[in-house]
Amino acid sequence: MAVANGIFPTFFLSGFECSTFVWKDRGRRDLVAETRHREHAQEDYAFLRHLGIGVAREGAPWPFIDRGGGVYDFSTIEPLIEAMHAQHVLPIWDLCHYGYPDDLDPFGPDFVPRFADYARALAEHVVPRLPAPHFFTPINEITFFSFCGGEWAWTAPWGDSRERRFDFRKRLCAADIAAVQAIRKVCPAARMVHIDPLVNVVAPRDRPDLAAAAWKETYDDTFVAWDILAGKRNPELGGAPDVLDILGVNCYSFGQMEYRAHGPHAALPRDDDRIVPLCDLLKFAYERYRRPMIVAETSGLEEGRHHWLRDVVQEGLAAVDMGIDLHGVCLFPAVDMPDWHKGIWVHNGLCDLIEEDGDLRRIPVKAYCDELRRWQKRLNRVTRLDADPLSDPVDLEDIRVAARELKMRPDADWA
C-alpha cells in the first residue's frame, strides 16, 4: 500500500485554553493560570501521551513575555517546554491568543514591528529547545478576535463598530504576516497553522431581507483574513499561499447561527433544518485555498462530548473521501476551561476539572476518551505514544482507506 506522509506525528491533536485578553469587566485574564495548566503541565502532557496524542496547541503569552524595549521573559513557558520534552509532545505555539501588551495600541505604528520582533525572539527561544518539526500560529482566530475586540467590545481594543472591526482585522493580518517572515528567518522550515472558525449563518425565518447579509458572512466575511494571508486580498501586506500554509478550521455547534444585525448571532438548535453538514463547510474552505487542512478546535459539551467526536470524525472522513487534504483533528481543550462570560466550567475537555483543596484535579471523561480510542483503532492510529513518537509522520493513506471503506456521507446531524 502506498504511503502518504502527513504533516504531524499523530492524526489526533489537542491543546490548552490560553487566552490572555483584557476582558470587559475583569481586566487582564490568564486562562492558563485559571486552569492551573502551568502547575500541572507534566500531568497534562502525560495524559496526552497516554491518549496517543503527540501534538498540542499551546500558548506563548505575548503580554507576559514581552516586557518592552526588546526584553523578553520566557519563564511562563518553561514548565510547558519541560513537560513537552519529558512526554515527547510537539507544540503548535500560539503567539497571540487574544492578548497584546498593555502599552501597545494595535492601530499605532509600533504594533506590527513589535509583534514581529517578539515572534523572532520566541522562535529563537523555543526552536533550539524542542525537536523539529516546528509549528506556529502567530495570531489565533483573527476573524473572531476582530469581532471580540473590534465590534462587540468584549476585549481590548474595545471597538464597537463594523468599520473598527475591519480596521482591526487588517492590522492583525499585517502583524501576522510580519511574524511569519520573522519566524522563518530563524527557522526557514517552520510551518504555520492559521486558525479561524468555520461558520454557517442563516437569516431569521421571518426576515428574508437579511439573507444576503447572512450569506456574505458565511461565504465572504469568514474568509477575509485567510484571503489576506494567502495573498488573495491586500497583496501589499505580503500574503502568499506559503504564509497561509496550513489551514486550521475551528468547528463547534454554535458555529451554525441565525443572523443578528447587532451583536453576536444566535446559535441554531441542533434539530434546525438550516444546519449545513460540516463536510460541506470543510469542502468549501479547502477548495478556496487548496492548502493542507486540520480541524484545529472542536469539542462537544457535557454528556454529548463523545457523540460530537463521532460526528466530527465521520464528517471528516466524508471530506477525505471527497479528496480533501485533511491532516488531523484537534480535540480542544484537553482539560476543561471556564466560560469567558459566566466563569462556570464549560465541561468540554477530555478532562473535567474538580476544585479540591485549593487545586484543580483532572478527571478524564471516560466516554469521550473511549470514543477517541475507538477511532484511533479504526483509523490504524496509535493509542499510546511509543519511546520515539516523532520519528514518523502519520500515514494518511490509512485515513483514506478507512474513508473509502466506511463510505461516510455528509449529514446535518450536529448532535
Secondary structure, DSSP 8 states (H G I E B T S, - for coil): ----B-SSS-SEEEE------EETTTEE--HHHHTTTTTTHHHHHHHHHHTT--EEEEE--HHHHEEETTEE--TTTHHHHHHHHHHT-EEEEES-SS---TT--TTSTTHHHHHHHHHHHHHHHHGGGS-S--EEESSTTHHHHHHHHHTS-SBTT---SHHHHHHHHHHHHHHHHHHHHHHHHH-TT-EEEEEEE--EEE--TT-GGGHHHHHHHHHTGGGHHHHHHHTSS-GGG---HHHH-EEEEEE-GGGEEE--SSSS-EE--TT-TT---HHHHHHHHHHHH---EEEEEE---GGGHHHHHHHHHHHHHHHHHTT--EEEEEE--SB--B-TTT-SB---SSEEEEEETTEEEEEE-HHHHHHHHHHHHHTT--SS--SSTTSS--BHHHHHHHHHHHT--------
